[in-house]
Amino acid sequence: MPWEHGPKSSRYYRTKRVGTQVKREYFGRGVIAHIAAANDERRKRERLAETQIRRADQETWNAVAEPLATLIEWCQTLVLGHCLRTATT
């Protein structure tokens, strides 16, 4: 979502993927271009914040789930041992 800087002025373009093609939308250099650039920058910051939140949530989940996974493995081992013991007696 860059500004293209020419010899006399800058123009704002927004790129968007449509299927397999990349399309460019021209906004020019005026007020609309500045509004579009500000809006794109805001949306970019929001996506980054959401990504950081998801990563933090995933790290929290992994920290909580690890001991639980160990407990499940131990329980499965105990149940299997009990089943094998009762099957042979």
PyMOL Python script that loads the backbone (N, CA, C, O; Angstrom):
from pymol import cmd

cmd.read_pdbstr("""\
ATOM      1  N   MET A   1       0.832  -1.180   0.000  1.00  0.00           N
ATOM      2  CA  MET A   1       0.000   0.000   0.000  1.00  0.00           C
ATOM      3  C   MET A   1       0.881   1.248   0.000  1.00  0.00           C
ATOM      4  O   MET A   1       0.864   2.038   0.945  1.00  0.00           O
ATOM      5  N   PRO A   2       1.634   1.407  -1.056  1.00  0.00           N
ATOM      6  CA  PRO A   2       2.661   2.445  -1.030  1.00  0.00           C
ATOM      7  C   PRO A   2       2.235   3.754  -1.679  1.00  0.00           C
ATOM      8  O   PRO A   2       1.320   3.837  -2.498  1.00  0.00           O
ATOM      9  N   TRP A   3       2.954   4.740  -1.256  1.00  0.00           N
ATOM     10  CA  TRP A   3       2.961   6.005  -1.971  1.00  0.00           C
ATOM     11  C   TRP A   3       4.045   5.868  -3.029  1.00  0.00           C
ATOM     12  O   TRP A   3       5.147   5.403  -2.737  1.00  0.00           O
ATOM     13  N   GLU A   4       3.742   6.263  -4.235  1.00  0.00           N
ATOM     14  CA  GLU A   4       4.762   6.304  -5.274  1.00  0.00           C
ATOM     15  C   GLU A   4       5.235   7.739  -5.400  1.00  0.00           C
ATOM     16  O   GLU A   4       4.439   8.652  -5.617  1.00  0.00           O
ATOM     17  N   HIS A   5       6.518   7.924  -5.264  1.00  0.00           N
ATOM     18  CA  HIS A   5       7.092   9.261  -5.280  1.00  0.00           C
ATOM     19  C   HIS A   5       7.642   9.564  -6.660  1.00  0.00           C
ATOM     20  O   HIS A   5       8.564   8.907  -7.145  1.00  0.00           O
ATOM     21  N   GLY A   6       7.059  10.564  -7.273  1.00  0.00           N
ATOM     22  CA  GLY A   6       7.526  11.007  -8.580  1.00  0.00           C
ATOM     23  C   GLY A   6       8.402  12.241  -8.437  1.00  0.00           C
ATOM     24  O   GLY A   6       8.707  12.660  -7.321  1.00  0.00           O
ATOM     25  N   PRO A   7       8.809  12.823  -9.557  1.00  0.00           N
ATOM     26  CA  PRO A   7       9.687  13.996  -9.493  1.00  0.00           C
ATOM     27  C   PRO A   7       8.992  15.233  -8.917  1.00  0.00           C
ATOM     28  O   PRO A   7       9.649  16.091  -8.327  1.00  0.00           O
ATOM     29  N   LYS A   8       7.672  15.331  -9.084  1.00  0.00           N
ATOM     30  CA  LYS A   8       6.962  16.532  -8.614  1.00  0.00           C
ATOM     31  C   LYS A   8       6.008  16.260  -7.464  1.00  0.00           C
ATOM     32  O   LYS A   8       5.751  17.148  -6.652  1.00  0.00           O
ATOM     33  N   SER A   9       5.475  15.035  -7.382  1.00  0.00           N
ATOM     34  CA  SER A   9       4.502  14.756  -6.327  1.00  0.00           C
ATOM     35  C   SER A   9       4.418  13.256  -6.071  1.00  0.00           C
ATOM     36  O   SER A   9       4.984  12.447  -6.805  1.00  0.00           O
ATOM     37  N   SER A  10       3.709  12.916  -5.026  1.00  0.00           N
ATOM     38  CA  SER A  10       3.505  11.509  -4.661  1.00  0.00           C
ATOM     39  C   SER A  10       2.061  11.130  -4.925  1.00  0.00           C
ATOM     40  O   SER A  10       1.148  11.944  -4.784  1.00  0.00           O
ATOM     41  N   ARG A  11       1.875   9.882  -5.310  1.00  0.00           N
ATOM     42  CA  ARG A  11       0.536   9.364  -5.567  1.00  0.00           C
ATOM     43  C   ARG A  11       0.357   8.084  -4.757  1.00  0.00           C
ATOM     44  O   ARG A  11       1.303   7.326  -4.540  1.00  0.00           O
ATOM     45  N   TYR A  12      -0.867   7.866  -4.322  1.00  0.00           N
ATOM     46  CA  TYR A  12      -1.134   6.700  -3.479  1.00  0.00           C
ATOM     47  C   TYR A  12      -1.870   5.634  -4.281  1.00  0.00           C
ATOM     48  O   TYR A  12      -2.854   5.912  -4.967  1.00  0.00           O
ATOM     49  N   TYR A  13      -1.361   4.399  -4.175  1.00  0.00           N
ATOM     50  CA  TYR A  13      -1.984   3.238  -4.791  1.00  0.00           C
ATOM     51  C   TYR A  13      -2.240   2.201  -3.704  1.00  0.00           C
ATOM     52  O   TYR A  13      -1.463   2.065  -2.759  1.00  0.00           O
ATOM     53  N   ARG A  14      -3.326   1.486  -3.852  1.00  0.00           N
ATOM     54  CA  ARG A  14      -3.614   0.353  -2.966  1.00  0.00           C
ATOM     55  C   ARG A  14      -3.583  -0.900  -3.842  1.00  0.00           C
ATOM     56  O   ARG A  14      -4.208  -0.939  -4.901  1.00  0.00           O
ATOM     57  N   THR A  15      -2.862  -1.908  -3.401  1.00  0.00           N
ATOM     58  CA  THR A  15      -2.830  -3.165  -4.146  1.00  0.00           C
ATOM     59  C   THR A  15      -3.731  -4.183  -3.464  1.00  0.00           C
ATOM     60  O   THR A  15      -3.842  -4.228  -2.239  1.00  0.00           O
ATOM     61  N   LYS A  16      -4.371  -5.000  -4.298  1.00  0.00           N
ATOM     62  CA  LYS A  16      -5.294  -6.011  -3.772  1.00  0.00           C
ATOM     63  C   LYS A  16      -5.212  -7.239  -4.658  1.00  0.00           C
ATOM     64  O   LYS A  16      -5.178  -7.137  -5.884  1.00  0.00           O
ATOM     65  N   ARG A  17      -5.181  -8.401  -4.023  1.00  0.00           N
ATOM     66  CA  ARG A  17      -5.158  -9.655  -4.783  1.00  0.00           C
ATOM     67  C   ARG A  17      -6.590 -10.027  -5.140  1.00  0.00           C
ATOM     68  O   ARG A  17      -7.469 -10.070  -4.279  1.00  0.00           O
ATOM     69  N   VAL A  18      -6.812 -10.295  -6.430  1.00  0.00           N
ATOM     70  CA  VAL A  18      -8.105 -10.755  -6.936  1.00  0.00           C
ATOM     71  C   VAL A  18      -7.841 -12.069  -7.655  1.00  0.00           C
ATOM     72  O   VAL A  18      -7.373 -12.087  -8.793  1.00  0.00           O
ATOM     73  N   GLY A  19      -8.147 -13.171  -6.974  1.00  0.00           N
ATOM     74  CA  GLY A  19      -7.819 -14.477  -7.529  1.00  0.00           C
ATOM     75  C   GLY A  19      -6.314 -14.653  -7.541  1.00  0.00           C
ATOM     76  O   GLY A  19      -5.665 -14.631  -6.495  1.00  0.00           O
ATOM     77  N   THR A  20      -5.764 -14.829  -8.738  1.00  0.00           N
ATOM     78  CA  THR A  20      -4.316 -14.982  -8.854  1.00  0.00           C
ATOM     79  C   THR A  20      -3.641 -13.690  -9.300  1.00  0.00           C
ATOM     80  O   THR A  20      -2.414 -13.627  -9.381  1.00  0.00           O
ATOM     81  N   GLN A  21      -4.430 -12.666  -9.588  1.00  0.00           N
ATOM     82  CA  GLN A  21      -3.869 -11.408 -10.069  1.00  0.00           C
ATOM     83  C   GLN A  21      -3.799 -10.370  -8.958  1.00  0.00           C
ATOM     84  O   GLN A  21      -4.574 -10.401  -8.002  1.00  0.00           O
ATOM     85  N   VAL A  22      -2.855  -9.454  -9.108  1.00  0.00           N
ATOM     86  CA  VAL A  22      -2.740  -8.337  -8.181  1.00  0.00           C
ATOM     87  C   VAL A  22      -3.225  -7.090  -8.901  1.00  0.00           C
ATOM     88  O   VAL A  22      -2.685  -6.708  -9.940  1.00  0.00           O
ATOM     89  N   LYS A  23      -4.246  -6.463  -8.341  1.00  0.00           N
ATOM     90  CA  LYS A  23      -4.828  -5.260  -8.936  1.00  0.00           C
ATOM     91  C   LYS A  23      -4.378  -4.040  -8.142  1.00  0.00           C
ATOM     92  O   LYS A  23      -4.227  -4.103  -6.921  1.00  0.00           O
ATOM     93  N   ARG A  24      -4.170  -2.949  -8.833  1.00  0.00           N
ATOM     94  CA  ARG A  24      -3.795  -1.691  -8.182  1.00  0.00           C
ATOM     95  C   ARG A  24      -4.946  -0.709  -8.302  1.00  0.00           C
ATOM     96  O   ARG A  24      -5.514  -0.521  -9.377  1.00  0.00           O
ATOM     97  N   GLU A  25      -5.278  -0.093  -7.192  1.00  0.00           N
ATOM     98  CA  GLU A  25      -6.342   0.916  -7.158  1.00  0.00           C
ATOM     99  C   GLU A  25      -5.685   2.277  -6.927  1.00  0.00           C
ATOM    100  O   GLU A  25      -4.946   2.466  -5.960  1.00  0.00           O
ATOM    101  N   TYR A  26      -5.958   3.195  -7.804  1.00  0.00           N
ATOM    102  CA  TYR A  26      -5.322   4.514  -7.774  1.00  0.00           C
ATOM    103  C   TYR A  26      -6.165   5.487  -6.961  1.00  0.00           C
ATOM    104  O   TYR A  26      -7.376   5.577  -7.162  1.00  0.00           O
ATOM    105  N   PHE A  27      -5.530   6.219  -6.039  1.00  0.00           N
ATOM    106  CA  PHE A  27      -6.222   7.213  -5.230  1.00  0.00           C
ATOM    107  C   PHE A  27      -5.734   8.626  -5.477  1.00  0.00           C
ATOM    108  O   PHE A  27      -6.353   9.584  -5.014  1.00  0.00           O
ATOM    109  N   GLY A  28      -4.650   8.771  -6.188  1.00  0.00           N
ATOM    110  CA  GLY A  28      -4.161  10.101  -6.509  1.00  0.00           C
ATOM    111  C   GLY A  28      -3.274  10.670  -5.426  1.00  0.00           C
ATOM    112  O   GLY A  28      -2.562   9.946  -4.730  1.00  0.00           O
ATOM    113  N   ARG A  29      -3.334  12.000  -5.297  1.00  0.00           N
ATOM    114  CA  ARG A  29      -2.444  12.679  -4.355  1.00  0.00           C
ATOM    115  C   ARG A  29      -3.163  13.640  -3.428  1.00  0.00           C
ATOM    116  O   ARG A  29      -2.523  14.318  -2.625  1.00  0.00           O
ATOM    117  N   GLY A  30      -4.469  13.710  -3.524  1.00  0.00           N
ATOM    118  CA  GLY A  30      -5.229  14.678  -2.740  1.00  0.00           C
ATOM    119  C   GLY A  30      -5.705  14.126  -1.404  1.00  0.00           C
ATOM    120  O   GLY A  30      -5.136  13.197  -0.830  1.00  0.00           O
ATOM    121  N   VAL A  31      -6.780  14.752  -0.944  1.00  0.00           N
ATOM    122  CA  VAL A  31      -7.343  14.406   0.362  1.00  0.00           C
ATOM    123  C   VAL A  31      -7.784  12.947   0.404  1.00  0.00           C
ATOM    124  O   VAL A  31      -7.555  12.252   1.394  1.00  0.00           O
ATOM    125  N   ILE A  32      -8.408  12.492  -0.660  1.00  0.00           N
ATOM    126  CA  ILE A  32      -8.881  11.097  -0.694  1.00  0.00           C
ATOM    127  C   ILE A  32      -7.699  10.138  -0.571  1.00  0.00           C
ATOM    128  O   ILE A  32      -7.803   9.116   0.108  1.00  0.00           O
ATOM    129  N   ALA A  33      -6.594  10.451  -1.209  1.00  0.00           N
ATOM    130  CA  ALA A  33      -5.408   9.597  -1.116  1.00  0.00           C
ATOM    131  C   ALA A  33      -4.888   9.550   0.315  1.00  0.00           C
ATOM    132  O   ALA A  33      -4.505   8.487   0.805  1.00  0.00           O
ATOM    133  N   HIS A  34      -4.873  10.688   0.978  1.00  0.00           N
ATOM    134  CA  HIS A  34      -4.393  10.720   2.367  1.00  0.00           C
ATOM    135  C   HIS A  34      -5.346   9.977   3.300  1.00  0.00           C
ATOM    136  O   HIS A  34      -4.907   9.304   4.233  1.00  0.00           O
ATOM    137  N   ILE A  35      -6.628  10.097   3.052  1.00  0.00           N
ATOM    138  CA  ILE A  35      -7.614   9.362   3.859  1.00  0.00           C
ATOM    139  C   ILE A  35      -7.446   7.855   3.629  1.00  0.00           C
ATOM    140  O   ILE A  35      -7.455   7.078   4.584  1.00  0.00           O
ATOM    141  N   ALA A  36      -7.296   7.446   2.378  1.00  0.00           N
ATOM    142  CA  ALA A  36      -7.122   6.023   2.071  1.00  0.00           C
ATOM    143  C   ALA A  36      -5.839   5.494   2.708  1.00  0.00           C
ATOM    144  O   ALA A  36      -5.833   4.396   3.265  1.00  0.00           O
ATOM    145  N   ALA A  37      -4.753   6.263   2.630  1.00  0.00           N
ATOM    146  CA  ALA A  37      -3.485   5.835   3.227  1.00  0.00           C
ATOM    147  C   ALA A  37      -3.606   5.711   4.740  1.00  0.00           C
ATOM    148  O   ALA A  37      -3.108   4.749   5.326  1.00  0.00           O
ATOM    149  N   ALA A  38      -4.265   6.680   5.376  1.00  0.00           N
ATOM    150  CA  ALA A  38      -4.446   6.630   6.824  1.00  0.00           C
ATOM    151  C   ALA A  38      -5.314   5.434   7.215  1.00  0.00           C
ATOM    152  O   ALA A  38      -5.036   4.754   8.203  1.00  0.00           O
ATOM    153  N   ASN A  39      -6.359   5.186   6.439  1.00  0.00           N
ATOM    154  CA  ASN A  39      -7.247   4.054   6.715  1.00  0.00           C
ATOM    155  C   ASN A  39      -6.499   2.731   6.558  1.00  0.00           C
ATOM    156  O   ASN A  39      -6.652   1.828   7.381  1.00  0.00           O
ATOM    157  N   ASP A  40      -5.695   2.616   5.506  1.00  0.00           N
ATOM    158  CA  ASP A  40      -4.913   1.395   5.309  1.00  0.00           C
ATOM    159  C   ASP A  40      -3.905   1.194   6.440  1.00  0.00           C
ATOM    160  O   ASP A  40      -3.711   0.072   6.909  1.00  0.00           O
ATOM    161  N   GLU A  41      -3.276   2.259   6.870  1.00  0.00           N
ATOM    162  CA  GLU A  41      -2.309   2.170   7.975  1.00  0.00           C
ATOM    163  C   GLU A  41      -2.999   1.747   9.272  1.00  0.00           C
ATOM    164  O   GLU A  41      -2.459   0.942  10.030  1.00  0.00           O
ATOM    165  N   ARG A  42      -4.193   2.290   9.526  1.00  0.00           N
ATOM    166  CA  ARG A  42      -4.956   1.915  10.721  1.00  0.00           C
ATOM    167  C   ARG A  42      -5.320   0.430  10.680  1.00  0.00           C
ATOM    168  O   ARG A  42      -5.171  -0.279  11.675  1.00  0.00           O
ATOM    169  N   ARG A  43      -5.796  -0.035   9.522  1.00  0.00           N
ATOM    170  CA  ARG A  43      -6.162  -1.441   9.387  1.00  0.00           C
ATOM    171  C   ARG A  43      -4.943  -2.345   9.544  1.00  0.00           C
ATOM    172  O   ARG A  43      -5.049  -3.435  10.107  1.00  0.00           O
ATOM    173  N   LYS A  44      -3.798  -1.906   9.055  1.00  0.00           N
ATOM    174  CA  LYS A  44      -2.561  -2.672   9.205  1.00  0.00           C
ATOM    175  C   LYS A  44      -2.180  -2.793  10.677  1.00  0.00           C
ATOM    176  O   LYS A  44      -1.791  -3.868  11.134  1.00  0.00           O
ATOM    177  N   ARG A  45      -2.293  -1.678  11.428  1.00  0.00           N
ATOM    178  CA  ARG A  45      -1.991  -1.723  12.864  1.00  0.00           C
ATOM    179  C   ARG A  45      -2.969  -2.631  13.601  1.00  0.00           C
ATOM    180  O   ARG A  45      -2.570  -3.358  14.511  1.00  0.00           O
ATOM    181  N   GLU A  46      -4.242  -2.598  13.218  1.00  0.00           N
ATOM    182  CA  GLU A  46      -5.239  -3.464  13.859  1.00  0.00           C
ATOM    183  C   GLU A  46      -4.924  -4.935  13.606  1.00  0.00           C
ATOM    184  O   GLU A  46      -5.000  -5.751  14.524  1.00  0.00           O
ATOM    185  N   ARG A  47      -4.570  -5.281  12.369  1.00  0.00           N
ATOM    186  CA  ARG A  47      -4.222  -6.675  12.056  1.00  0.00           C
ATOM    187  C   ARG A  47      -3.000  -7.113  12.847  1.00  0.00           C
ATOM    188  O   ARG A  47      -2.950  -8.237  13.346  1.00  0.00           O
ATOM    189  N   LEU A  48      -2.013  -6.229  12.962  1.00  0.00           N
ATOM    190  CA  LEU A  48      -0.818  -6.553  13.736  1.00  0.00           C
ATOM    191  C   LEU A  48      -1.166  -6.787  15.203  1.00  0.00           C
ATOM    192  O   LEU A  48      -0.667  -7.732  15.815  1.00  0.00           O
ATOM    193  N   ALA A  49      -2.016  -5.935  15.767  1.00  0.00           N
ATOM    194  CA  ALA A  49      -2.425  -6.092  17.166  1.00  0.00           C
ATOM    195  C   ALA A  49      -3.185  -7.403  17.363  1.00  0.00           C
ATOM    196  O   ALA A  49      -2.971  -8.102  18.353  1.00  0.00           O
ATOM    197  N   GLU A  50      -4.074  -7.740  16.420  1.00  0.00           N
ATOM    198  CA  GLU A  50      -4.826  -8.990  16.517  1.00  0.00           C
ATOM    199  C   GLU A  50      -3.884 -10.193  16.438  1.00  0.00           C
ATOM    200  O   GLU A  50      -4.069 -11.176  17.155  1.00  0.00           O
ATOM    201  N   THR A  51      -2.878 -10.115  15.570  1.00  0.00           N
ATOM    202  CA  THR A  51      -1.903 -11.193  15.452  1.00  0.00           C
ATOM    203  C   THR A  51      -1.132 -11.366  16.750  1.00  0.00           C
ATOM    204  O   THR A  51      -0.901 -12.491  17.194  1.00  0.00           O
ATOM    205  N   GLN A  52      -0.734 -10.260  17.357  1.00  0.00           N
ATOM    206  CA  GLN A  52      -0.002 -10.331  18.621  1.00  0.00           C
ATOM    207  C   GLN A  52      -0.867 -10.922  19.724  1.00  0.00           C
ATOM    208  O   GLN A  52      -0.373 -11.690  20.549  1.00  0.00           O
ATOM    209  N   ILE A  53      -2.146 -10.577  19.750  1.00  0.00           N
ATOM    210  CA  ILE A  53      -3.073 -11.130  20.746  1.00  0.00           C
ATOM    211  C   ILE A  53      -3.217 -12.639  20.539  1.00  0.00           C
ATOM    212  O   ILE A  53      -3.175 -13.404  21.502  1.00  0.00           O
ATOM    213  N   ARG A  54      -3.389 -13.071  19.276  1.00  0.00           N
ATOM    214  CA  ARG A  54      -3.521 -14.507  18.999  1.00  0.00           C
ATOM    215  C   ARG A  54      -2.266 -15.266  19.409  1.00  0.00           C
ATOM    216  O   ARG A  54      -2.356 -16.361  19.963  1.00  0.00           O
ATOM    217  N   ARG A  55      -1.103 -14.692  19.142  1.00  0.00           N
ATOM    218  CA  ARG A  55       0.151 -15.357  19.531  1.00  0.00           C
ATOM    219  C   ARG A  55       0.266 -15.469  21.048  1.00  0.00           C
ATOM    220  O   ARG A  55       0.680 -16.505  21.568  1.00  0.00           O
ATOM    221  N   ALA A  56      -0.098 -14.412  21.751  1.00  0.00           N
ATOM    222  CA  ALA A  56      -0.046 -14.446  23.217  1.00  0.00           C
ATOM    223  C   ALA A  56      -1.028 -15.484  23.757  1.00  0.00           C
ATOM    224  O   ALA A  56      -0.705 -16.224  24.686  1.00  0.00           O
ATOM    225  N   ASP A  57      -2.221 -15.537  23.177  1.00  0.00           N
ATOM    226  CA  ASP A  57      -3.209 -16.545  23.591  1.00  0.00           C
ATOM    227  C   ASP A  57      -2.686 -17.951  23.340  1.00  0.00           C
ATOM    228  O   ASP A  57      -2.854 -18.841  24.174  1.00  0.00           O
ATOM    229  N   GLN A  58      -2.049 -18.152  22.186  1.00  0.00           N
ATOM    230  CA  GLN A  58      -1.505 -19.475  21.861  1.00  0.00           C
ATOM    231  C   GLN A  58      -0.401 -19.861  22.832  1.00  0.00           C
ATOM    232  O   GLN A  58      -0.335 -21.011  23.264  1.00  0.00           O
ATOM    233  N   GLU A  59       0.466 -18.916  23.182  1.00  0.00           N
ATOM    234  CA  GLU A  59       1.525 -19.205  24.144  1.00  0.00           C
ATOM    235  C   GLU A  59       0.949 -19.555  25.510  1.00  0.00           C
ATOM    236  O   GLU A  59       1.445 -20.463  26.177  1.00  0.00           O
ATOM    237  N   THR A  60      -0.093 -18.841  25.930  1.00  0.00           N
ATOM    238  CA  THR A  60      -0.752 -19.141  27.203  1.00  0.00           C
ATOM    239  C   THR A  60      -1.365 -20.530  27.163  1.00  0.00           C
ATOM    240  O   THR A  60      -1.233 -21.309  28.107  1.00  0.00           O
ATOM    241  N   TRP A  61      -2.044 -20.833  26.050  1.00  0.00           N
ATOM    242  CA  TRP A  61      -2.667 -22.145  25.909  1.00  0.00           C
ATOM    243  C   TRP A  61      -1.606 -23.250  25.955  1.00  0.00           C
ATOM    244  O   TRP A  61      -1.797 -24.263  26.628  1.00  0.00           O
ATOM    245  N   ASN A  62      -0.500 -23.060  25.248  1.00  0.00           N
ATOM    246  CA  ASN A  62       0.559 -24.070  25.240  1.00  0.00           C
ATOM    247  C   ASN A  62       1.120 -24.289  26.640  1.00  0.00           C
ATOM    248  O   ASN A  62       1.402 -25.422  27.027  1.00  0.00           O
ATOM    249  N   ALA A  63       1.281 -23.218  27.392  1.00  0.00           N
ATOM    250  CA  ALA A  63       1.823 -23.338  28.752  1.00  0.00           C
ATOM    251  C   ALA A  63       0.859 -24.104  29.657  1.00  0.00           C
ATOM    252  O   ALA A  63       1.291 -24.866  30.522  1.00  0.00           O
ATOM    253  N   VAL A  64      -0.434 -23.906  29.462  1.00  0.00           N
ATOM    254  CA  VAL A  64      -1.434 -24.595  30.287  1.00  0.00           C
ATOM    255  C   VAL A  64      -1.624 -26.033  29.813  1.00  0.00           C
ATOM    256  O   VAL A  64      -1.808 -26.935  30.630  1.00  0.00           O
ATOM    257  N   ALA A  65      -1.581 -26.249  28.511  1.00  0.00           N
ATOM    258  CA  ALA A  65      -1.889 -27.564  27.955  1.00  0.00           C
ATOM    259  C   ALA A  65      -0.760 -28.567  28.130  1.00  0.00           C
ATOM    260  O   ALA A  65      -1.015 -29.771  28.157  1.00  0.00           O
ATOM    261  N   GLU A  66       0.468 -28.111  28.250  1.00  0.00           N
ATOM    262  CA  GLU A  66       1.602 -29.032  28.351  1.00  0.00           C
ATOM    263  C   GLU A  66       1.501 -29.950  29.573  1.00  0.00           C
ATOM    264  O   GLU A  66       1.639 -31.165  29.426  1.00  0.00           O
ATOM    265  N   PRO A  67       1.264 -29.408  30.776  1.00  0.00           N
ATOM    266  CA  PRO A  67       1.111 -30.314  31.926  1.00  0.00           C
ATOM    267  C   PRO A  67      -0.110 -31.223  31.788  1.00  0.00           C
ATOM    268  O   PRO A  67      -0.090 -32.368  32.240  1.00  0.00           O
ATOM    269  N   LEU A  68      -1.154 -30.720  31.172  1.00  0.00           N
ATOM    270  CA  LEU A  68      -2.349 -31.536  30.970  1.00  0.00           C
ATOM    271  C   LEU A  68      -2.039 -32.703  30.034  1.00  0.00           C
ATOM    272  O   LEU A  68      -2.484 -33.825  30.277  1.00  0.00           O
ATOM    273  N   ALA A  69      -1.286 -32.452  28.977  1.00  0.00           N
ATOM    274  CA  ALA A  69      -0.922 -33.525  28.049  1.00  0.00           C
ATOM    275  C   ALA A  69      -0.088 -34.586  28.760  1.00  0.00           C
ATOM    276  O   ALA A  69      -0.258 -35.779  28.513  1.00  0.00           O
ATOM    277  N   THR A  70       0.809 -34.156  29.637  1.00  0.00           N
ATOM    278  CA  THR A  70       1.615 -35.102  30.414  1.00  0.00           C
ATOM    279  C   THR A  70       0.722 -35.934  31.329  1.00  0.00           C
ATOM    280  O   THR A  70       0.893 -37.149  31.429  1.00  0.00           O
ATOM    281  N   LEU A  71      -0.215 -35.295  31.985  1.00  0.00           N
ATOM    282  CA  LEU A  71      -1.151 -36.011  32.853  1.00  0.00           C
ATOM    283  C   LEU A  71      -1.960 -37.034  32.066  1.00  0.00           C
ATOM    284  O   LEU A  71      -2.163 -38.156  32.532  1.00  0.00           O
ATOM    285  N   ILE A  72      -2.420 -36.659  30.883  1.00  0.00           N
ATOM    286  CA  ILE A  72      -3.189 -37.588  30.050  1.00  0.00           C
ATOM    287  C   ILE A  72      -2.328 -38.794  29.675  1.00  0.00           C
ATOM    288  O   ILE A  72      -2.804 -39.928  29.727  1.00  0.00           O
ATOM    289  N   GLU A  73      -1.076 -38.565  29.301  1.00  0.00           N
ATOM    290  CA  GLU A  73      -0.183 -39.676  28.957  1.00  0.00           C
ATOM    291  C   GLU A  73      -0.013 -40.622  30.145  1.00  0.00           C
ATOM    292  O   GLU A  73      -0.074 -41.841  29.982  1.00  0.00           O
ATOM    293  N   TRP A  74       0.200 -40.068  31.333  1.00  0.00           N
ATOM    294  CA  TRP A  74       0.353 -40.904  32.530  1.00  0.00           C
ATOM    295  C   TRP A  74      -0.918 -41.701  32.803  1.00  0.00           C
ATOM    296  O   TRP A  74      -0.851 -42.886  33.128  1.00  0.00           O
ATOM    297  N   CYS A  75      -2.055 -41.066  32.673  1.00  0.00           N
ATOM    298  CA  CYS A  75      -3.330 -41.766  32.907  1.00  0.00           C
ATOM    299  C   CYS A  75      -3.521 -42.897  31.908  1.00  0.00           C
ATOM    300  O   CYS A  75      -3.962 -43.986  32.273  1.00  0.00           O
ATOM    301  N   GLN A  76      -3.191 -42.640  30.652  1.00  0.00           N
ATOM    302  CA  GLN A  76      -3.316 -43.689  29.636  1.00  0.00           C
ATOM    303  C   GLN A  76      -2.390 -44.858  29.947  1.00  0.00           C
ATOM    304  O   GLN A  76      -2.765 -46.016  29.770  1.00  0.00           O
ATOM    305  N   THR A  77      -1.196 -44.558  30.404  1.00  0.00           N
ATOM    306  CA  THR A  77      -0.246 -45.615  30.774  1.00  0.00           C
ATOM    307  C   THR A  77      -0.778 -46.432  31.949  1.00  0.00           C
ATOM    308  O   THR A  77      -0.696 -47.660  31.942  1.00  0.00           O
ATOM    309  N   LEU A  78      -1.327 -45.747  32.964  1.00  0.00           N
ATOM    310  CA  LEU A  78      -1.880 -46.454  34.120  1.00  0.00           C
ATOM    311  C   LEU A  78      -3.071 -47.324  33.730  1.00  0.00           C
ATOM    312  O   LEU A  78      -3.193 -48.457  34.196  1.00  0.00           O
ATOM    313  N   VAL A  79      -3.942 -46.801  32.882  1.00  0.00           N
ATOM    314  CA  VAL A  79      -5.110 -47.576  32.459  1.00  0.00           C
ATOM    315  C   VAL A  79      -4.667 -48.784  31.649  1.00  0.00           C
ATOM    316  O   VAL A  79      -5.177 -49.887  31.846  1.00  0.00           O
ATOM    317  N   LEU A  80      -3.730 -48.583  30.748  1.00  0.00           N
ATOM    318  CA  LEU A  80      -3.228 -49.701  29.955  1.00  0.00           C
ATOM    319  C   LEU A  80      -2.585 -50.757  30.861  1.00  0.00           C
ATOM    320  O   LEU A  80      -2.807 -51.954  30.678  1.00  0.00           O
ATOM    321  N   GLY A  81      -1.798 -50.314  31.826  1.00  0.00           N
ATOM    322  CA  GLY A  81      -1.185 -51.257  32.773  1.00  0.00           C
ATOM    323  C   GLY A  81      -2.225 -52.015  33.561  1.00  0.00           C
ATOM    324  O   GLY A  81      -2.089 -53.219  33.776  1.00  0.00           O
ATOM    325  N   HIS A  82      -3.261 -51.326  33.995  1.00  0.00           N
ATOM    326  CA  HIS A  82      -4.337 -51.983  34.742  1.00  0.00           C
ATOM    327  C   HIS A  82      -5.057 -53.004  33.860  1.00  0.00           C
ATOM    328  O   HIS A  82      -5.354 -54.115  34.300  1.00  0.00           O
ATOM    329  N   CYS A  83      -5.331 -52.622  32.623  1.00  0.00           N
ATOM    330  CA  CYS A  83      -6.024 -53.552  31.711  1.00  0.00           C
ATOM    331  C   CYS A  83      -5.160 -54.786  31.441  1.00  0.00           C
ATOM    332  O   CYS A  83      -5.672 -55.905  31.424  1.00  0.00           O
ATOM    333  N   LEU A  84      -3.881 -54.598  31.234  1.00  0.00           N
ATOM    334  CA  LEU A  84      -3.000 -55.739  30.988  1.00  0.00           C
ATOM    335  C   LEU A  84      -2.896 -56.632  32.225  1.00  0.00           C
ATOM    336  O   LEU A  84      -2.842 -57.856  32.107  1.00  0.00           O
ATOM    337  N   ARG A  85      -2.868 -56.027  33.394  1.00  0.00           N
ATOM    338  CA  ARG A  85      -2.770 -56.804  34.621  1.00  0.00           C
ATOM    339  C   ARG A  85      -4.032 -57.616  34.864  1.00  0.00           C
ATOM    340  O   ARG A  85      -3.952 -58.786  35.238  1.00  0.00           O
ATOM    341  N   THR A  86      -5.192 -57.013  34.658  1.00  0.00           N
ATOM    342  CA  THR A  86      -6.433 -57.741  34.900  1.00  0.00           C
ATOM    343  C   THR A  86      -6.697 -58.772  33.825  1.00  0.00           C
ATOM    344  O   THR A  86      -7.398 -59.755  34.070  1.00  0.00           O
ATOM    345  N   ALA A  87      -6.152 -58.569  32.641  1.00  0.00           N
ATOM    346  CA  ALA A  87      -6.348 -59.552  31.552  1.00  0.00           C
ATOM    347  C   ALA A  87      -5.538 -60.813  31.794  1.00  0.00           C
ATOM    348  O   ALA A  87      -5.929 -61.893  31.352  1.00  0.00           O
ATOM    349  N   THR A  88      -4.408 -60.690  32.494  1.00  0.00           N
ATOM    350  CA  THR A  88      -3.544 -61.872  32.713  1.00  0.00           C
ATOM    351  C   THR A  88      -3.875 -62.609  33.994  1.00  0.00           C
ATOM    352  O   THR A  88      -3.368 -63.710  34.206  1.00  0.00           O
ATOM    353  N   THR A  89      -4.707 -62.045  34.859  1.00  0.00           N
ATOM    354  CA  THR A  89      -5.030 -62.737  36.120  1.00  0.00           C
ATOM    355  C   THR A  89      -6.381 -63.390  36.074  1.00  0.00           C
ATOM    356  O   THR A  89      -6.801 -64.010  37.051  1.00  0.00           O
TER     357      THR A  89
END
""", "prot")
cmd.dss("prot")
cmd.show_as("cartoon", "prot")
cmd.util.cbc("prot")
cmd.orient("prot")
